[in-house]
């Protein structure tokens, strides 16, 4: 789409390019096109930005004067005049982000106390990158939990690590562990323990508070793994409308979950370079920053090709799966993949309390067990690092368990 198509009339073009932001309109259009916005959406955003530009001109402010305060004042003006649109905020934010990326306006400065917290989080992040070699997913998880702890303890006040106590630590864990799964709660425990050890190493605290991080109660193999039957998996796959771009994308994602047992984060991280079409293999970025190469089943490969050839937009992002709506970019993390899986379960009218991407992984393992695969073979396919992780699937092998069951006293019931 060429830029002149947006402005058929010369008068319209003059209005859109008026004011201090006028020199940036062409670059703004190009950015929106790259992000996959359609013509109507781009026009709406240009109108909002153009009105902001004319408002700046009337206030006698230059391009370099754009800052968060003037953005807020402009949006308030739009509301008072009755011309406010829900898209104004996003459009102006996207333009200011563009100006910052071009260094026309400075980055937003936070308050001093907030800056202290952000600096502490960044220092810890660098420590993890240099010393722990964590994967990007795990690194982000650690950061979220530590950021939540700092906000809970210090709010917007000064960061005083010397004032931390064991009670602060236990109160935070007790508050944040309730209502979450064990794995989610354990992530917080591990992240906080690592952060407190880091503070001790850097002499920011005098005693080792990591010892005060409580352990979460957990009984190994206490639950049966939630799983779907083979006919239910087929029903979910058939629910995808493969005449649409989103349907083709979701079908490929669900096949990767169901046929290969990939984790949600592994699907989101897949890049175009990870597929070796000649060898029929797929490179997987797994947990712990470990890489693995897996065979690419024919039906999975065909589904990916169908999406790439008949749906995926041309985009600078090298990740295979993109958002369905603008701005078009690759999925950031596991959550969007889990949402795709949950929506597919709902669409197929399969009610499952623990619906999400991981249920397909459990379903693959359960089906392999029913087909006669050993636990060692299942562990290899799921890329488990420890045999104990796979042992839970023995609990769903009912025929084998019946042979171990003791006779009921007094006869069968």
C-alpha positions as CSV (number, residue, x, y, z in Angstrom):
1,X,0.0,0.0,0.0
2,X,1.6,3.2,-1.1
3,X,1.4,6.3,1.1
4,X,-0.4,8.6,-1.5
5,X,-3.5,6.3,-1.4
6,X,-4.3,7.6,2.1
7,X,-4.8,11.2,0.9
8,X,-6.8,11.5,-2.3
9,X,-7.4,15.3,-1.8
10,X,-4.6,17.8,-1.5
11,X,-6.5,19.7,1.2
12,X,-6.8,16.5,3.3
13,X,-3.1,15.9,2.9
14,X,-2.3,19.4,4.1
15,X,-4.4,19.0,7.2
16,X,-2.8,15.6,8.0
17,X,0.7,17.0,7.7
18,X,0.1,20.3,9.5
19,X,1.9,21.0,12.8
20,X,5.2,19.8,14.3
21,X,4.4,16.1,13.8
22,X,3.8,16.5,10.1
23,X,7.4,15.6,9.2
24,X,6.9,12.2,10.9
25,X,3.6,11.2,9.3
26,X,5.2,9.2,6.5
27,X,7.4,7.2,8.8
28,X,4.4,6.7,11.1
29,X,2.4,5.2,8.1
30,X,5.3,3.0,7.2
31,X,5.5,1.7,10.8
32,X,1.8,0.9,10.9
33,X,1.9,-0.9,7.6
34,X,4.8,-3.0,8.8
35,X,2.8,-3.9,11.9
36,X,-0.1,-5.2,9.8
37,X,-2.7,-2.5,10.4
38,X,-5.3,-2.3,7.6
39,X,-6.0,0.9,5.7
40,X,-9.0,2.0,7.9
41,X,-7.1,1.6,11.1
42,X,-4.2,3.5,9.8
43,X,-6.4,6.4,8.7
44,X,-8.0,6.5,12.2
45,X,-4.6,6.7,13.8
46,X,-3.4,9.3,11.4
47,X,-6.4,11.5,12.2
48,X,-5.7,11.3,16.0
49,X,-2.0,12.1,15.6
50,X,-2.8,14.9,13.1
51,X,-5.2,16.5,15.6
52,X,-2.5,16.2,18.3
53,X,-0.1,17.9,15.9
54,X,-2.4,20.8,15.2
55,X,-3.1,21.1,18.9
56,X,0.7,21.4,19.6
57,X,0.9,24.1,16.9
58,X,-1.9,26.1,18.5
59,X,-0.1,25.9,21.8
60,X,3.2,27.0,20.1
61,X,5.0,23.8,21.1
62,X,7.7,22.3,18.9
63,X,8.3,18.6,18.1
64,X,10.9,18.3,20.8
65,X,8.4,19.6,23.4
66,X,6.3,16.4,23.3
67,X,6.3,14.7,26.7
68,X,3.9,12.7,28.8
69,X,2.4,15.8,30.4
70,X,1.5,17.3,27.1
71,X,0.0,14.0,25.9
72,X,-2.2,13.9,29.0
73,X,-3.3,17.5,28.4
74,X,-4.1,16.8,24.8
75,X,-6.3,13.8,25.7
76,X,-8.1,15.8,28.3
77,X,-8.7,18.5,25.7
78,X,-10.2,15.8,23.3
79,X,-12.5,14.6,26.1
80,X,-13.7,18.1,27.0
81,X,-14.4,18.9,23.3
82,X,-16.4,15.7,22.9
83,X,-14.1,14.4,20.2
84,X,-12.3,11.8,22.2
85,X,-12.0,8.4,20.6
86,X,-10.9,5.1,22.3
87,X,-8.1,4.8,19.7
88,X,-6.6,8.3,20.5
89,X,-4.5,7.0,23.4
90,X,-2.9,4.2,21.5
91,X,-2.3,6.3,18.4
92,X,-0.5,9.1,20.2
93,X,1.5,6.5,22.3
94,X,2.6,4.8,19.1
95,X,3.7,8.1,17.7
96,X,5.6,9.1,20.8
97,X,7.3,5.7,20.9
98,X,8.4,6.3,17.3
99,X,9.8,9.7,18.3
100,X,11.7,8.1,21.2
101,X,13.1,5.4,18.9
102,X,14.4,8.1,16.6
103,X,15.8,10.0,19.6
104,X,13.8,13.1,18.7
105,X,12.4,13.2,22.3
106,X,14.0,11.7,25.4
107,X,12.9,8.5,27.1
108,X,10.3,8.8,29.8
109,X,11.9,9.5,33.2
110,X,10.4,7.8,36.1
111,X,10.3,9.1,39.7
112,X,13.5,8.7,41.7
113,X,12.0,6.0,43.9
114,X,10.5,4.1,41.0
115,X,13.9,4.5,39.2
116,X,15.6,2.9,42.2
117,X,13.3,-0.1,42.0
118,X,13.8,-0.4,38.3
119,X,17.5,-0.1,38.7
120,X,17.5,-2.9,41.3
121,X,15.5,-5.1,39.0
122,X,17.9,-4.4,36.1
123,X,21.0,-5.1,38.2
124,X,19.4,-8.5,39.3
125,X,18.6,-9.3,35.7
126,X,22.2,-8.7,34.6
127,X,23.4,-10.9,37.5
128,X,21.1,-13.7,36.2
129,X,22.3,-13.3,32.6
130,X,26.0,-13.4,33.5
131,X,26.0,-16.0,36.3
132,X,23.0,-18.3,35.8
133,X,22.5,-18.7,32.1
134,X,18.7,-18.8,32.4
135,X,16.4,-19.0,29.4
136,X,14.5,-15.9,28.4
137,X,11.3,-17.4,29.7
138,X,12.7,-18.3,33.1
139,X,14.5,-14.9,33.3
140,X,11.2,-13.1,32.7
141,X,9.5,-15.3,35.4
142,X,12.2,-14.4,38.0
143,X,11.9,-10.7,37.1
144,X,8.1,-10.6,37.5
145,X,8.2,-12.2,41.0
146,X,11.0,-10.0,42.2
147,X,9.3,-6.9,40.9
148,X,6.1,-7.9,42.6
149,X,8.0,-8.4,45.9
150,X,9.7,-5.0,45.7
151,X,6.4,-3.2,44.9
152,X,4.7,-5.1,47.8
153,X,7.4,-4.2,50.3
154,X,8.4,-0.6,49.3
155,X,5.5,0.6,47.1
156,X,6.6,4.0,45.6
157,X,8.9,4.7,48.5
158,X,12.7,4.5,48.7
159,X,14.3,1.1,48.3
160,X,15.9,0.2,51.7
161,X,17.2,-3.4,51.5
162,X,18.7,-3.0,54.9
163,X,15.2,-2.8,56.3
164,X,14.1,-6.2,54.9
165,X,13.1,-8.7,57.6
166,X,12.3,-12.4,57.6
167,X,8.6,-11.5,58.2
168,X,8.5,-9.4,55.0
169,X,9.7,-12.5,53.1
170,X,7.2,-15.0,54.7
171,X,4.3,-12.6,54.5
172,X,4.9,-12.1,50.8
173,X,5.2,-15.9,50.0
174,X,2.0,-16.7,52.0
175,X,0.1,-13.9,50.3
176,X,1.2,-14.7,46.7
177,X,1.2,-18.5,47.0
178,X,-2.5,-18.7,47.9
179,X,-4.8,-19.2,44.9
180,X,-2.0,-20.3,42.6
181,X,-0.9,-23.7,41.5
182,X,2.1,-25.3,43.2
183,X,4.3,-24.7,40.2
184,X,3.4,-21.0,40.1
185,X,4.0,-20.7,43.8
186,X,7.2,-22.6,43.6
187,X,8.4,-20.2,40.8
188,X,8.0,-17.3,43.3
189,X,9.8,-19.2,46.0
190,X,12.8,-20.0,43.8
191,X,13.0,-16.4,42.3
192,X,12.8,-14.7,45.7
193,X,15.4,-17.1,47.2
194,X,17.8,-16.3,44.3
195,X,17.2,-12.6,44.7
196,X,17.9,-12.6,48.5
197,X,21.1,-14.6,47.9
198,X,22.1,-12.0,45.3
199,X,21.5,-9.2,47.8
200,X,23.7,-11.0,50.4
201,X,26.5,-11.4,47.8
202,X,26.4,-7.7,47.0
203,X,26.4,-6.8,50.7
204,X,23.0,-5.1,50.4
205,X,21.7,-7.1,53.3
206,X,23.7,-8.3,56.4
207,X,22.1,-11.7,57.0
208,X,21.0,-14.5,54.7
209,X,17.2,-14.0,54.4
210,X,17.0,-16.7,51.8
211,X,16.8,-19.2,54.6
212,X,13.5,-17.6,55.7
213,X,11.8,-18.3,52.4
214,X,9.3,-21.0,53.3
215,X,8.9,-24.2,51.4
216,X,5.5,-24.9,49.8
217,X,3.7,-28.1,50.8
218,X,3.6,-30.6,47.9
219,X,2.9,-34.3,47.7
220,X,4.6,-35.9,44.7
221,X,2.4,-37.9,42.4
222,X,-0.7,-36.8,44.4
223,X,-2.9,-36.1,41.4
224,X,-3.7,-37.8,38.2
225,X,-2.5,-36.0,35.1
226,X,-5.4,-34.3,33.4
227,X,-5.8,-35.6,29.8
228,X,-8.1,-35.9,26.8
229,X,-9.1,-39.0,24.9
230,X,-7.9,-39.4,21.4
231,X,-11.4,-38.7,20.0
232,X,-11.6,-35.5,21.9
233,X,-8.2,-34.3,20.5
234,X,-9.6,-35.1,17.0
235,X,-12.7,-33.1,17.8
236,X,-10.7,-30.1,18.9
237,X,-8.5,-30.2,15.8
238,X,-11.6,-30.4,13.6
239,X,-13.1,-27.4,15.3
240,X,-10.6,-25.1,13.6
241,X,-12.0,-23.1,10.7
242,X,-9.1,-23.6,8.3
243,X,-10.7,-21.4,5.7
244,X,-9.5,-18.4,7.8
245,X,-5.9,-17.2,8.6
246,X,-6.5,-17.6,12.3
247,X,-7.9,-21.0,11.9
248,X,-4.9,-22.2,9.9
249,X,-2.6,-20.8,12.5
250,X,-4.5,-22.3,15.4
251,X,-4.7,-25.7,13.7
252,X,-0.9,-25.8,13.3
253,X,-0.4,-24.7,16.9
254,X,-2.7,-27.4,18.2
255,X,-1.1,-30.1,16.1
256,X,2.3,-29.2,17.6
257,X,0.9,-29.5,21.0
258,X,-1.0,-32.7,20.3
259,X,1.5,-34.6,18.1
260,X,4.8,-33.5,19.6
261,X,3.7,-32.7,23.1
262,X,5.5,-29.3,23.0
263,X,5.1,-26.9,25.9
264,X,3.3,-23.6,25.2
265,X,6.5,-21.6,25.5
266,X,8.3,-23.9,23.1
267,X,5.6,-23.3,20.4
268,X,5.7,-19.5,20.9
269,X,9.5,-19.6,20.6
270,X,9.6,-21.5,17.3
271,X,11.3,-19.5,14.5
272,X,11.3,-19.9,10.8
273,X,15.0,-21.1,10.9
274,X,14.0,-23.9,13.3
275,X,12.3,-26.0,10.6
276,X,14.6,-28.1,8.5
277,X,12.4,-29.0,5.6
278,X,15.0,-31.2,3.9
279,X,15.6,-33.4,6.9
280,X,12.0,-33.2,8.2
281,X,13.0,-32.0,11.7
282,X,12.3,-29.3,14.1
283,X,14.6,-27.6,16.6
284,X,13.0,-27.0,20.0
285,X,14.2,-24.5,22.6
286,X,13.2,-26.3,25.8
287,X,13.4,-25.6,29.5
288,X,16.7,-24.7,31.1
289,X,17.9,-23.3,27.8
290,X,18.3,-26.8,26.4
291,X,17.9,-27.4,22.7
292,X,16.5,-30.6,21.1
293,X,15.8,-31.8,17.6
294,X,12.6,-33.6,16.9
295,X,11.2,-35.3,13.8
296,X,8.5,-33.3,12.1
297,X,5.4,-35.4,11.4
298,X,4.0,-35.0,7.9
299,X,0.6,-33.6,9.0
300,X,2.3,-31.1,11.3
301,X,4.6,-30.0,8.5
302,X,1.7,-29.6,6.1
303,X,-0.3,-27.5,8.6
304,X,2.7,-25.2,9.1
305,X,3.2,-24.8,5.4
306,X,-0.5,-24.1,4.9
307,X,-0.3,-21.3,7.5
308,X,3.0,-19.8,6.1
309,X,1.8,-19.9,2.5
310,X,-1.8,-18.9,3.0
311,X,-2.0,-16.8,6.1
312,X,1.2,-15.5,7.8
313,X,1.9,-11.9,6.8
314,X,5.2,-10.8,5.6
315,X,6.9,-9.6,8.8
316,X,10.4,-8.8,10.1
317,X,9.7,-11.0,13.1
318,X,11.2,-14.5,12.5
319,X,8.9,-16.3,14.9
320,X,6.6,-18.7,13.0
321,X,3.3,-17.8,14.7
322,X,2.1,-14.2,14.7
323,X,-0.7,-12.3,16.4
324,X,-3.9,-12.4,14.4
325,X,-4.4,-8.7,14.8
326,X,-2.2,-5.6,14.4
327,X,0.4,-4.9,15.5
328,X,1.5,-8.2,13.9
329,X,4.4,-9.7,15.8
330,X,5.3,-13.1,17.2
331,X,3.7,-14.3,20.4
332,X,5.6,-13.2,23.5
333,X,5.6,-16.1,25.9
334,X,3.4,-19.1,26.7
335,X,0.2,-17.3,27.6
336,X,-1.1,-16.6,24.1
337,X,-0.6,-20.3,23.1
338,X,-2.5,-21.4,26.2
339,X,-5.3,-19.1,25.3
340,X,-5.4,-20.6,21.8
341,X,-5.7,-24.1,23.4
342,X,-8.4,-23.0,25.9
343,X,-10.5,-21.4,23.2
344,X,-10.2,-24.5,21.1
345,X,-11.5,-26.6,24.0
346,X,-14.4,-24.2,24.4
347,X,-15.1,-24.2,20.7
348,X,-15.2,-28.0,20.7
349,X,-17.5,-27.9,23.7
350,X,-15.1,-29.9,25.8
351,X,-15.5,-28.8,29.4
352,X,-12.2,-29.3,31.3
353,X,-11.3,-27.7,34.6
354,X,-7.6,-27.6,33.7
355,X,-7.9,-26.7,30.1
356,X,-4.9,-25.2,28.4
357,X,-1.9,-26.1,26.3
358,X,-0.3,-28.5,28.8
359,X,-3.3,-30.9,28.7
360,X,-2.3,-31.9,25.2
361,X,1.1,-32.9,26.5
362,X,-0.5,-35.1,29.1
363,X,-2.8,-36.5,26.5
364,X,0.0,-37.5,24.2
365,X,1.8,-39.3,27.1
366,X,-1.4,-41.1,28.2
367,X,-2.2,-42.2,24.6
368,X,1.4,-43.5,24.1
369,X,1.1,-45.5,27.3
370,X,-2.2,-47.0,26.1
371,X,-0.5,-47.9,22.8
372,X,2.2,-49.9,24.7
373,X,5.1,-47.4,25.0
374,X,7.3,-47.6,28.0
375,X,7.8,-44.8,30.5
376,X,11.3,-44.4,29.2
377,X,10.1,-43.9,25.6
378,X,7.5,-41.4,26.8
379,X,10.2,-39.5,28.8
380,X,12.3,-39.3,25.6
381,X,9.5,-37.8,23.6
382,X,8.5,-35.3,26.3
383,X,12.3,-34.6,26.9
384,X,12.0,-35.1,30.6
385,X,15.4,-34.7,32.4
386,X,14.5,-37.0,35.3
387,X,12.6,-40.4,35.2
388,X,10.6,-39.4,38.2
389,X,8.9,-36.7,36.1
390,X,7.5,-39.4,33.8
391,X,6.4,-41.8,36.7
392,X,3.1,-40.0,37.2
393,X,1.8,-41.4,33.9
394,X,2.0,-44.9,35.4
395,X,-1.1,-43.9,37.5
396,X,-3.2,-43.8,34.4
397,X,-2.3,-47.3,33.2
398,X,-5.3,-48.9,34.8
399,X,-4.8,-52.3,33.3
400,X,-1.3,-52.6,34.8
401,X,-2.5,-51.3,38.1
402,X,-5.3,-53.8,38.3
403,X,-2.7,-56.6,38.3
404,X,-1.1,-55.1,41.4
405,X,-4.3,-54.6,43.3
406,X,-4.9,-56.8,46.3
407,X,-8.1,-58.9,46.5
408,X,-10.9,-57.2,48.4
409,X,-11.5,-58.9,51.8
410,X,-14.6,-61.1,51.7
411,X,-14.9,-61.3,48.0
412,X,-15.0,-58.9,45.0
413,X,-17.2,-55.8,45.0
